[in-house]
Structures are given as structure tokens and as C-alpha cells.
Amino acid sequence: MSAIMTPDELEAALRAIGAARYHDKHPFHGLLHGGQLNRDQVAAWALNRYYYQSRIPLKDAALLARLEDPALRRAWRQRIVDHDGEREGDGGIERWLKLTDSFGFDRDCVMSGRGILPATKFAVEAYVHFVAEKPLLDAIASSLTEMFAPGIIAARVPAMLSHYDFVSKETLAYFEKRLTQAPRDAHFALDYVKREARRPDQQQAVLNALTFKCDVLWAQLDALHFAYVEPGLIAPGAWRP
């Protein structure tokens, strides 16, 4: 990039990345929403996705520690509260554990990360390191996949409830909260990025950060599809139905 984009042009470029690369385009996602997975395949998704959910507060804590503006810290720390809750038994991670509970997984095993696919671990850890080590602008921009989350969540719950008798509104409760949390978080991060990315190189870095995050989400579904759908090669140490 050699020319500076207006804030609206930058937003349009960010949204174009989501339209092309967000993980709702992945074949595994289509199978999940289309009712074409069996119980064990959905369970594998829930188990592996937990690892991603559990690391969100860690990456947010790493980002929070780098914010010198108290107003920014107050805004960003809500993300940690959303996932960890205000007390034991509350928060998004607890709600996700209720989903893995419903498939009969032992909580200690789920929370330990045992049984997840190696590619899940590598992709998620790459995201945590990215947020901790990259410039603050890039780190915040990487969260902008939340711009596209409400659409996928709004479709997911009714689709899964209609296709799978082994899930319920209660076990999918994580997603209901995210319908309001994700747009709030995305609005905050998008405003920050549009305001602070003032040079062409910064704007390109922002676009690259969102592309990277889309790749992180895509890679997780690649791993699930390879292991549990086609060709069905489950890595050593990963959960076997």
C-alpha cells in the first residue's frame, strides 16, 4: 500500500477480508450447520473449540497489560469478565463447559487440553503469541473477526437445534450471550483501528492482522475436517470416539 485510505475505506477493506476468508465459508462449518455431522463429530468440534475459548482471556490479559490508557483498560477488561465471569460458575467458558459436559467429556480432561488436535493447539497458541508480541494496533485489529460473528451465531443456534437432538438451548447458551457481546466488542475495536491506523503501513498491518486471525479460525476447522470427516486421520493423542 502506498496511498492512505479513509477510515471508511479501511472498514470496507476489513469487511471484504471477512467476506472472503471468515470461517463460515469452511466446508466443516457447512456440515455443522447443515445437520450433516454425527454426534461424535460435533463432540470433537466442541472439545477442540473449548481450547480456543479458554485462551481468549489469556490473550486479552496480555493485551490489557500493554494498555497505558485507563479508559482503554476499563473497556477491554470487560472481555475477560465475559469469559471468566464475575464468580465461579459464571461466564462464557463455564457455558462452553456445559456444552462439552453434554457430550460426556470429563471436565478435568477438557480443561487440561488433553485430547485436542495438535493443529488446534498450534493455531490457538499462535494467536495468543500474536496478540502478546505484535504492535498494539495489530493486536487489537486481530480481534475484528467479531464483526462477522453475530451472523454466524444467529444462524448456528436454530440450525443446530433443528438438526441435532443431542443439543439443546441450554447447552448452546454460550452463543446467546455472544449475540450482544461480540457486536459491542467489535464496535470498540473497529473505532480504535479506524482512528489509530493513520499511515499506509499501519493500515496494511491492520488488514494483515485480520487476515491472520481468519487463518487461525480456518486452520482449526481444517484440522477437525481432516481428523473427523475426511480422510479421518486422527492425530496420536487426540480424542478418538
TAUR-V163454 format. One record per backbone hydrogen bond with DSSP energy under -1.0 kcal/mol. CO is the residue of the C=O (numbers start at 1). NH is the residue of the N-H. If there is no record, write none. Layout:
CO_NH / CO_NH
This chain:
6_10 / 7_11 / 8_12 / 9_13 / 10_14 / 11_15 / 12_16 / 13_17 / 14_18 / 15_19 / 16_20 / 17_21 / 18_22 / 22_25 / 23_26 / 26_30 / 27_31 / 28_32 / 29_33 / 30_34 / 31_36 / 38_42 / 39_43 / 40_44 / 41_45 / 42_46 / 43_47 / 44_48 / 45_49 / 46_50 / 49_53 / 50_54 / 51_55 / 55_59 / 56_60 / 57_61 / 58_62 / 59_63 / 60_64 / 61_65 / 63_66 / 64_67 / 69_73 / 70_74 / 71_75 / 72_76 / 73_77 / 76_79 / 77_81 / 78_82 / 79_83 / 80_84 / 81_85 / 82_92 / 83_93 / 87_90 / 91_95 / 92_96 / 93_97 / 94_98 / 96_100 / 97_101 / 98_102 / 100_105 / 101_104 / 106_110 / 107_111 / 108_112 / 113_116 / 115_239 / 117_121 / 118_122 / 119_123 / 120_124 / 121_125 / 122_126 / 123_127 / 124_128 / 125_129 / 126_130 / 127_131 / 128_132 / 129_133 / 130_134 / 135_139 / 136_140 / 137_141 / 138_142 / 140_143 / 141_144 / 143_146 / 144_147 / 145_148 / 148_152 / 149_153 / 150_154 / 151_155 / 152_156 / 153_157 / 155_159 / 156_160 / 157_161 / 158_162 / 159_163 / 160_164 / 168_172 / 170_173 / 172_175 / 173_177 / 174_178 / 177_180 / 177_181 / 178_182 / 180_184 / 181_185 / 182_186 / 183_187 / 184_188 / 185_189 / 186_190 / 187_191 / 188_192 / 189_193 / 190_194 / 191_195 / 192_196 / 193_197 / 196_198 / 199_203 / 200_204 / 201_205 / 202_206 / 203_207 / 204_208 / 205_209 / 206_210 / 207_211 / 208_212 / 209_213 / 210_214 / 211_215 / 212_216 / 213_217 / 214_218 / 215_219 / 216_220 / 217_221 / 218_222 / 219_223 / 220_224 / 221_225 / 222_226 / 223_227 / 224_228 / 225_229 / 225_230 / 226_232 / 226_233 / 235_238
